[in-house]
Amino acid sequence: MSYNFFKDKNKEKKFIIFFIILGLFLIFFDIIKFNNSLIEQLHNIIIITYTNILYLTLISLGILCFLTIQYVSKSVWSVIIYPIMEILSSFLPYGCMLIFIMFIFNSLNIIQLLPWMNTNVVNPNSILYDEIIANKKEFLNVPFFLIRNIFYMIVWNVFYFKIKKISCILHNNYSIKLYEKLNSLSVKFIIFFAITSIFMGWDWIMFLNPHWISTIFSWYLFSSYLSAGIGVIILFSIYLNKIGYLSYFNEHHLHDLSKYLFSSSLLWTYFWFSQFLLYWYSNIPEEMIFFIKRTIFYENIHFWMLILNFLIPFFGLLSSKNKKNPLIVSMISIIILIGHYIDMYQLIIPEISLFKYNFGLADIGMLLIIVSIFLKIIFYNVNKHQLKYIGHPYFKESQHYKYPYM
């Protein structure tokens, strides 16, 4: 059975094309509006492109991780949304490919994202020589960087396609053996992901500034894209239920998803506070520069995002009644997505922008383009995907699931 977000499939195409054209127009208008040099403008476009691709790729990765957690824990309530999580993870191969292409371009000095890739910074005879980066060259060198990145990108995607292949069989064919195989595969993925996600956090974001290091950075980043990923799952589940494609999804499933959204927001806040408190207490200049830069040049952005990522989700989802209200949970999910986009923005932009960067029309335009591509991939997978997981051993239990304390 085929599913479409729009009654007329042409409307779906027009929807995507409209926002891509609008995004291109905003970028073009922003370029001609300001009299900055062409090199600076291109550099800024590269930065925002990287930020947006990274944001959506990590969301897909977070959703895949959340899916495997459900498999490992053998959760019954979430079985009916397994197909939703598989669909929303489908951007992962495309995102990984785009990120790796940008790394290749950086290694060839076509673009500038990672400053340590400039060979002059490890050359003692160059005026750009950087002793700190030179001391890390065993780890921060182009061949090893590209090898390890392509390794864990490929393995993540192999796990994704294997999980998707087995689950597609389970959509229509009852099989305990395949169910156990999914569980075993998910355990292996989580172990592999727990190790490689640490390196990914360092490589993709933290080493944008090789002088700065945080021992909990990758876990902080994980809590961010996990929370954002759960928010996306909620929004798509509510929408699909509203238009009749996910009729089994009810307030009890929403309540459990809201609890995960609530707890992941607390987890993110814990890591944020832990990192900030330790740095503030030790007051080491090499570490505090991370916060000083964001305080002076970016209007305390790292404090303001606490409102979106912690205070609103905390007080909004504290009540059990609110957790099962689709409107409230949808609004909080959108707020969390905005909050974690700001988080991704403040992690990347201050480190690689040549000057103080002001959010403008080009940022909105590029966000529209990348999100449109993301949605096109999601729409395509929804159209071809069976949303009823009737072959799963616990499908009926999930279908009739009721949270006992409501």
C-alpha positions, 0 to 999 in steps of 0.5 A: 500500500502506498502512502502520500503526505498529499492527496495529489503527488504533484503537490508534494513535488511543488511543496519541495521545489517551492521551498528550495527555490525560496531558499536559493532566493534568500541566499542570493538576496543576502549575497547582493545585500551585503558588500562583503568579499566574495570569499567571505560570503562563500565561506559563510555559505559553506559554514551554514551548509555544514551546520545544517547537514550535520544537524539533520544527519545527527538527528537521523543518527539519534533516531536510529540509536533510539530505535535500537534501544527499543529493540534491545530493551524489547519494548512493547509499547513502541512497536507500532512506531518502529517503521516511523523511526526507520523512515526518519533514519533514511537521511543518514546515508545521504547526510554521511555522504555529504559530510564526507565530501565536505571533508574531502574538499577540506583536505584538498584545501578547496574549502576551510572547515577544519583548520588543522588540515592546513599543512602549514600549521604543522610545519615548523618553518611556516608562520602559521605553525601551531605547536599545539596542533603539531603535538596532536598530529598523530591523531589529527592527520588527514589520512587517519581522519578520513580512514576512521570517518569513512569506517564508522560512516560505512558501518553505521549505514551497514547496520541501518540497512541490515535492520531495515531489511530484516524489519521489512520482512517482519512487516508481513511475516511473523518470525521469532527468529528474525525478531531475535536477530534484530535484537542481536543486531541492535546490541552490536550497533549500540556497542559500536556506536557507543565507541565511534560516536565519541570520535565522531563528536571530536572529529565533526565538531570539537576539533573545529577548534583543536586548542579546546577539548572537553572530556564529555563533549561527545556525550553532551552532543549525543544528548542533544541529537537524541532529544531532537530526534525524539522530537522529530519522531513525535511530530511525524507520529502525531501528523501521520496519525492525524491524516489517518496513516498511523491509526494505532498511535494513541495518547498512551504511546504519545505519553511514553514518547513524551517521557523520553522527550522530557528525560532526554532534555534533562540529560542534555541539561545535566551534561551542559551544567557539568561541562560549564560548572567544571570549566567555571570552577577551574577557570583555565584560560584554554578552556574558558575561551569557549564560553568567553567567545560566546558570551562577548560576541554571541550575546550569551547564546549558550545561556539563552538556549537553556530556556528552549532546551530545558525550562520549557520542556521541563515545566511543559512536560512535568504534568502527566496530562500535558504529556498526552496532549498532542498540541502541547507536545507538538509545540514543545517538540518544535521548541526543542528542535529550534533550541538544539538547532541553536545549540548546533549553531553555537557549537560550530559557527563561533569556531570557524567564522572569520568574524562575528557571524550574524544569523541572516537570510542566507542561513534561513535559505540554506536551512530551507534547502537542506530541510527540503531535501531531508523531507523529500527523502522522508516522503519517498520512504513513507510512500514506499513503506508499510507502516503496519508492523503486523509481522512483529511478535508484539504488534498486537500488544503495542496496538492495544497498549495502555499506560497503566498509571493514566 
